[in-house]
Amino acid sequence: MRITMIKHKCSENGNAWYALYTKPRNEFKAAEQIGSVGVEYYLPTITRLKQWSDRKKKITEPLIRGYIFIYSNEKERIISLEQRSIVRCITDMGRAAKIPEWQMDNLKKMLEIKSEIIIHKGIIPGVKVMIKDGPFEGVIGTVEKNENGNTLAVSIDLLNRSIITYLPKNYNFEVIKMPST
């Protein structure tokens, strides 16, 4: 269940991206409730093969547990907060935290490619780069080394999470900012 969204401009209609915290294991219910009141949402999901002692099964689960993203104005944000499966809106200094458009675009682009995804808590330190070619062209993220080669971490800073995918060593990067020492 991947929800495709159209590209939005916050300045055109007063809408912005917000992250809402859901009750535990209620992300899909929250999506249903928010959608039923006409608020646009994005619930990134991933399909994994789960193995039990007696069987294997493909399971679709939220990529970032406990969160759903909405693209809304202030009135729609408040309507979303009134839904039973929503706990609260993520805030920054006491105000509803708006997620930058480019971070949401990066998240969507990484999920469209369908490469292996790993989630890390915390923001991964390293060199901030923009990929110049290939299917990830235009994605801004943080590069870190591991035993398999290069990895790209795209951070949604407000949620204290990083989405990571493996990239071939021959990818063309443009350094945007060097890490602080």
VOLOVO-262334 format. One record per atom (N, C-alpha, C): x, y, z; residue in three letters. Coordinates in steps of 0.2 Angstrom, whole numbers, padded with zeros to 4 digits, always signed. Each point is the difference from the previous one (the first is absolute). Last residue first. Example, Ala and Ser with C-alpha at 12.3 -4.5 7.8 and 13.67 -1.06 7.14 Angstrom:
+0064-0011+0035SER/+0004+0006+0001SER/-0004+0005+0003SER/+0002-0028+0000ALA/-0004+0006+0000ALA/+0004+0006+0000ALA/
This chain:
+0168+0095+0063THR/+0005-0004+0003THR/+0001+0002+0008THR/-0020+0000-0022SER/+0004+0004+0005SER/+0004-0005+0004SER/-0007-0004-0026PRO/-0002-0001+0007PRO/+0004+0004+0004PRO/-0006+0008-0025MET/+0005-0004+0004MET/-0002-0001+0007MET/-0016+0006-0022LYS/+0003+0003+0006LYS/+0004-0006+0003LYS/-0008-0002-0022ILE/-0003+0006+0001ILE/+0003+0003+0007ILE/+0008-0017-0021VAL/+0000+0001+0007VAL/-0003+0007+0001VAL/-0005-0019-0019GLU/+0003+0007+0000GLU/-0001+0002+0008GLU/+0001-0025-0015PHE/-0002+0004+0005PHE/+0003+0007-0001PHE/-0004-0024-0014ASN/+0003+0006-0001ASN/-0004+0005+0006ASN/+0004-0028-0002TYR/-0004+0005+0000TYR/+0003+0007+0000TYR/+0009-0024+0001ASN/+0001+0005-0005ASN/-0005+0006-0001ASN/+0000-0019+0016LYS/+0006+0004+0002LYS/+0001+0006-0006LYS/-0025-0010+0006PRO/+0006-0003-0003PRO/+0006+0006+0001PRO/-0020-0002+0018LEU/+0001+0003-0006LEU/+0007-0003-0003LEU/-0021-0004+0021TYR/+0007-0002-0003TYR/+0001+0003-0007TYR/-0016+0010+0020THR/+0000-0004-0005THR/+0007-0001-0003THR/-0016+0011+0023ILE/+0007-0002-0003ILE/-0002-0005-0006ILE/-0012+0020+0018ILE/-0001-0006-0005ILE/+0006-0001-0004ILE/-0005+0011+0026SER/+0004+0001-0006SER/-0002-0006-0005SER/-0010+0015+0023ARG/+0001-0006-0003ARG/+0004+0001-0007ARG/-0011+0016+0017ASN/+0006-0003+0003ASN/+0001-0007-0003ASN/-0016+0017-0005LEU/-0002-0006+0003LEU/+0005-0004+0003LEU/+0003+0022-0011LEU/-0005+0000+0005LEU/-0002-0006+0003LEU/+0015+0001-0019ASP/+0003+0002+0007ASP/-0005+0001+0005ASP/+0003-0015-0021ILE/-0005+0004+0001ILE/+0001+0002+0007ILE/+0018-0010-0019SER/-0002+0002+0007SER/-0007+0004+0000SER/+0016-0018-0015VAL/-0004+0006-0001VAL/-0004+0001+0006VAL/+0023-0014-0008ALA/-0005+0001+0005ALA/-0004+0006-0002ALA/+0016-0019-0014LEU/-0002+0007+0001LEU/-0006+0000+0005LEU/+0024-0016-0006THR/-0007+0001+0002THR/-0002+0007+0000THR/+0021-0017-0010ASN/-0003+0006+0002ASN/-0007+0000+0001ASN/+0015-0022+0003GLY/+0001+0005-0005GLY/-0003+0007+0003GLY/+0000-0022+0012ASN/-0003-0001-0007ASN/+0002+0005-0005ASN/+0006+0002+0024GLU/+0004-0006-0003GLU/-0003-0001-0007GLU/-0003+0025+0007ASN/-0001-0007+0004ASN/+0003-0005-0004ASN/-0002+0029+0002LYS/+0003-0006-0003LYS/-0003-0006+0005LYS/-0013+0024-0007GLU/+0004-0003+0005GLU/+0003-0007-0003GLU/-0014+0025-0006VAL/+0003-0006-0002VAL/+0004-0002+0005VAL/-0023+0016-0003THR/+0006-0001+0004THR/+0003-0007-0002THR/-0018+0016-0015GLY/+0001-0004+0006GLY/+0007+0000+0003GLY/-0019+0008-0022ILE/+0005+0003+0005ILE/+0000-0005+0006ILE/-0008-0003-0027VAL/-0001-0001+0007VAL/+0005+0003+0004VAL/-0001+0001-0024GLY/-0003+0005+0003GLY/-0001-0001+0008GLY/+0003-0021-0016GLU/+0002+0007-0002GLU/-0004+0005+0004GLU/-0001-0025+0000PHE/+0000+0004+0005PHE/+0002+0007-0001PHE/+0001-0017-0017PRO/-0007+0000+0003PRO/-0001+0004+0006PRO/+0021+0006-0016GLY/-0003-0006+0002GLY/-0007+0001+0003GLY/+0019+0020+0003ASP/-0003-0004-0006ASP/-0003-0007+0003ASP/+0009+0018+0014LYS/+0000+0003-0006LYS/-0003-0004-0006LYS/-0002+0003+0029ILE/+0002-0005-0005ILE/-0002+0003-0007ILE/+0008+0012+0023MET/-0006-0001-0004MET/+0002-0004-0006MET/+0009+0003+0028VAL/+0001+0000-0007VAL/-0007+0000-0004VAL/+0015+0001+0025LYS/-0006+0002-0003LYS/+0001+0000-0007LYS/+0014-0013+0019VAL/+0001+0005-0005VAL/-0007+0000-0003VAL/+0001-0008+0025GLY/+0004-0002-0006GLY/+0000+0006-0005GLY/-0015-0013+0023PRO/+0005+0006-0002PRO/+0004-0002-0006PRO/-0026-0007+0008ILE/+0006-0003-0001ILE/+0005+0006-0002ILE/-0022+0000+0016ILE/+0002+0003-0006ILE/+0007-0003-0001ILE/-0020-0013+0014GLY/+0005+0005+0000GLY/+0002+0002-0007GLY/-0009-0024+0001LYS/-0002+0006+0005LYS/+0006+0004+0000LYS/-0005-0016-0021HIS/+0004+0001+0006HIS/-0003+0006+0004HIS/-0007-0019-0021ILE/-0002+0006+0004ILE/+0005+0001+0006ILE/+0000-0011-0027ILE/+0001-0001+0007ILE/-0001+0006+0004ILE/-0005-0013-0026ILE/-0001+0006+0004ILE/+0002-0003+0007ILE/+0004-0008-0028GLU/-0001-0002+0008GLU/+0000+0007+0004GLU/-0010+0004-0024SER/+0006-0003+0002SER/+0000-0002+0008SER/-0016+0012-0016LYS/-0001-0007+0003LYS/+0006-0004+0001LYS/-0008+0024-0008ILE/+0006-0004-0004ILE/-0001-0008+0002ILE/-0014+0017+0010GLU/-0002-0001-0007GLU/+0005-0005-0003GLU/+0004+0010+0021LEU/-0005-0006+0001LEU/-0002-0002-0007LEU/+0014+0019+0002MET/+0004-0006+0003MET/-0005-0006+0000MET/-0009+0021-0006LYS/+0004-0003-0005LYS/+0004-0006+0002LYS/-0014+0011+0016LYS/-0004-0003-0005LYS/+0004-0003-0006LYS/+0011+0013+0017LEU/-0003-0007+0003LEU/-0004-0003-0005LEU/+0009+0021-0006ASN/+0005-0005+0001ASN/-0003-0007+0002ASN/-0015+0019+0000ASP/+0002-0003-0007ASP/+0005-0005+0000ASP/-0005+0010+0020MET/-0005-0004-0002MET/+0001-0003-0007MET/+0015+0016+0008GLN/+0001-0006+0004GLN/-0006-0005-0002GLN/-0001+0022-0010TRP/+0006-0004-0003TRP/+0001-0007+0004TRP/-0016+0017+0008GLU/-0002-0004-0006GLU/+0005-0004-0003GLU/+0000+0006+0027PRO/+0001+0003-0007PRO/-0002-0004-0006PRO/-0013+0000+0024ILE/+0006-0003-0003ILE/+0001+0003-0007ILE/-0010+0010+0024LYS/-0001-0001-0007LYS/+0006-0003-0003LYS/-0012+0001+0026ALA/+0006+0000-0004ALA/-0001-0001-0008ALA/-0014+0012+0021ALA/-0001-0006-0004ALA/+0006+0001-0005ALA/+0004+0011+0023ARG/-0004+0001-0006ARG/+0000-0006-0004ARG/+0013+0003+0020GLY/-0007+0001+0002GLY/-0004+0001-0006GLY/+0023-0005-0002MET/+0000+0006+0004MET/-0008+0002+0001MET/+0000-0018-0015ASP/+0006+0003+0000ASP/+0000+0006+0004ASP/-0016-0024-0004THR/+0001+0007+0001THR/+0007+0002+0000THR/-0019-0021-0009ILE/+0007+0002+0002ILE/+0001+0007+0001ILE/-0024-0010+0004CYS/+0004+0002-0005CYS/+0007+0001+0002CYS/-0018-0018+0011ARG/+0002+0007-0001ARG/+0004+0001-0006ARG/-0014-0020+0004VAL/+0002+0002+0007VAL/+0001+0007+0000VAL/-0016-0017-0017ILE/+0006+0005+0001ILE/+0001+0003+0007ILE/-0018-0016-0008SER/+0007-0003+0000SER/+0006+0005+0000SER/-0024+0007+0000ARG/+0002-0004+0006ARG/+0007-0003+0000ARG/-0006+0024-0011GLN/-0002-0007-0001GLN/+0003-0004+0005GLN/+0003+0024-0001GLU/-0006-0002+0003GLU/-0002-0008-0001GLU/+0018+0013-0011LEU/+0002-0001+0007LEU/-0006-0003+0004LEU/-0003+0007-0022SER/+0004-0006+0000SER/+0001-0002+0007SER/-0010+0021-0004ILE/-0005-0006-0001ILE/+0004-0006+0000ILE/+0014+0018+0001ILE/-0004+0000+0007ILE/-0006-0006-0001ILE/+0013+0006-0019ARG/+0004-0003+0005ARG/-0003-0001+0006ARG/-0011+0011-0017GLU/+0000-0007-0001GLU/+0005-0004+0005GLU/-0001+0024+0001LYS/-0007-0003+0002LYS/+0000-0007-0001LYS/+0020+0012-0007GLU/-0001-0001+0008GLU/-0007-0003+0002GLU/+0009-0007-0024ASN/+0000+0006+0003ASN/-0001-0001+0008ASN/+0012-0020-0015SER/-0006+0004+0002SER/+0001+0007+0002SER/+0010-0026-0005TYR/+0001+0006-0004TYR/-0007+0004+0001TYR/+0012-0021+0015ILE/-0005+0003-0003ILE/+0002+0006-0004ILE/+0010-0025+0011PHE/+0001+0007-0002PHE/-0006+0003-0003PHE/+0006-0020+0020ILE/-0003+0001-0007ILE/+0001+0008-0001ILE/+0011-0020+0019TYR/-0001+0007-0003TYR/-0004-0001-0007TYR/+0007-0018+0015GLY/-0002+0005+0005GLY/-0001+0006-0003GLY/+0017-0016-0011ARG/-0005-0002+0004ARG/-0002+0006+0005ARG/+0010-0002-0025ILE/+0002+0004+0006ILE/-0005-0001+0005ILE/-0003-0012-0020LEU/+0008+0001+0000LEU/+0002+0003+0007LEU/-0022-0015-0002PRO/+0002+0007+0000PRO/+0008+0000+0000PRO/-0011-0022-0010GLU/+0000+0003+0007GLU/+0002+0007-0002GLU/-0007-0025-0012THR/+0001+0007-0001THR/-0001+0004+0007THR/+0008-0027-0007ILE/-0004+0005+0004ILE/+0001+0007-0002ILE/+0003-0028-0008LYS/+0001+0007-0002LYS/-0004+0005+0004LYS/+0008-0026+0007LYS/-0006+0004-0002LYS/+0003+0007-0002LYS/+0006-0028+0008LYS/+0003+0007-0002LYS/-0006+0004-0003LYS/+0002-0023+0019ARG/-0002+0003-0007ARG/+0004+0007-0001ARG/+0002-0015+0020ASP/-0004-0004-0005ASP/-0001+0003-0006ASP/+0012+0011+0017SER/+0003-0007+0000SER/-0004-0005-0005SER/+0001+0026-0006TRP/-0002-0003+0007TRP/+0003-0008-0001TRP/+0004+0025-0014GLN/+0001-0007+0001GLN/-0002-0002+0007GLN/-0003+0021-0019LYS/+0000-0002+0007LYS/+0000-0007+0000LYS/+0005+0020-0019LEU/-0001-0007+0001LEU/+0001-0002+0007LEU/-0008+0025-0009ARG/+0006-0004+0002ARG/-0003-0007+0000ARG/-0006+0027-0009THR/-0002-0008+0000THR/+0006-0004+0001THR/-0008+0027+0006ILE/+0005-0004-0003ILE/-0003-0007+0001ILE/-0009+0028+0000THR/+0000-0007+0002THR/+0006-0004-0003THR/-0011+0027+0006PRO/+0005-0004-0004PRO/+0000-0007+0003PRO/-0019+0019-0001LEU/+0003-0005+0005LEU/+0005-0004-0004LEU/-0014+0025-0002TYR/+0005-0005-0003TYR/+0002-0005+0005TYR/-0022+0018-0006TYR/+0005-0003+0005TYR/+0004-0004-0005TYR/-0022+0020+0000GLU/+0005-0004-0004GLU/+0006-0002+0005GLU/-0027+0004+0006VAL/+0007+0003+0001VAL/+0005-0004-0004VAL/-0025-0004+0003GLY/+0002+0004-0005GLY/+0007+0003+0000GLY/-0013-0016+0015VAL/-0002+0007+0001VAL/+0003+0005-0006VAL/+0005-0023+0000SER/-0007+0000+0000SER/-0003+0007+0002SER/+0024-0005+0000GLY/-0003+0000-0006GLY/-0007+0001-0001GLY/+0010-0003+0021ILE/+0002+0006-0003ILE/-0003+0001-0007ILE/-0003-0021+0011GLN/-0004+0005+0003GLN/+0002+0007-0003GLN/+0012-0018-0007GLU/-0007-0001-0002GLU/-0004+0005+0003GLU/+0022-0001+0006ALA/+0000+0002-0007ALA/-0007+0000-0002ALA/+0004-0008+0021ALA/+0001+0007+0000ALA/-0001+0003-0007ALA/+0001-0023+0004LYS/-0006+0002+0002LYS/+0000+0008-0001LYS/+0020-0011-0004PHE/-0005-0001-0006PHE/-0007+0003+0002PHE/+0017+0001+0017GLU/+0002+0004-0006GLU/-0005-0001-0005GLU/+0003-0009+0023ASN/-0007+0003-0003ASN/+0002+0004-0006ASN/+0015-0012+0018ARG/-0003-0004-0005ARG/-0007+0002-0003ARG/+0007+0015+0020PRO/+0004-0006-0002PRO/-0004-0005-0005PRO/-0007+0026+0000LYS/+0000-0005+0005LYS/+0004-0006-0003LYS/+0007+0022-0011THR/-0006-0004+0001THR/+0000-0005+0006THR/+0010+0025-0010TYR/+0002-0006+0003TYR/-0006-0004+0002TYR/+0007+0018-0021LEU/-0005-0001+0006LEU/+0002-0007+0003LEU/+0011+0021-0017ALA/+0001-0007+0002ALA/-0005-0001+0006ALA/+0000+0018-0022TYR/+0000-0001+0007TYR/+0001-0007+0001TYR/+0001+0019-0022TRP/+0001-0007+0003TRP/+0001+0000+0007TRP/-0014+0020-0014ALA/+0007-0002+0002ALA/-0001-0008+0002ALA/-0016+0022-0012ASN/+0001-0007+0002ASN/+0008-0001+0002ASN/-0010+0020-0011GLY/+0000+0000+0007GLY/+0001-0007+0003GLY/-0001+0006-0024ASN/-0006-0001+0003ASN/+0000+0000+0008ASN/+0019+0005-0015GLU/-0005+0001-0004GLU/-0007+0000+0003GLU/+0022-0004+0010SER/-0002+0007+0000SER/-0006+0001-0004SER/+0011-0022+0003CYS/-0004+0003+0006CYS/-0002+0007-0001CYS/+0002-0020-0019LYS/+0004+0006+0002LYS/-0004+0004+0006LYS/+0001-0027-0011HIS/-0003+0006+0002HIS/+0005+0006+0001HIS/-0004-0026-0014LYS/+0005+0005+0003LYS/-0004+0006+0002LYS/-0012-0024+0000ILE/+0003+0005-0005ILE/+0004+0005+0004ILE/-0003-0027+0007MET/-0002+0007+0002MET/+0002+0005-0006MET/-0004-0028+0007THR/+0003+0005-0004THR/-0003+0007+0000THR/+0002-0023+0016ILE/-0004+0005-0002ILE/+0004+0005-0004ILE/+0001-0028+0006ARG/+0004+0007+0000ARG/-0005+0005-0003ARG/-0001-0026+0009MET/-0004+0006+0000MET/+0004+0006+0000MET/
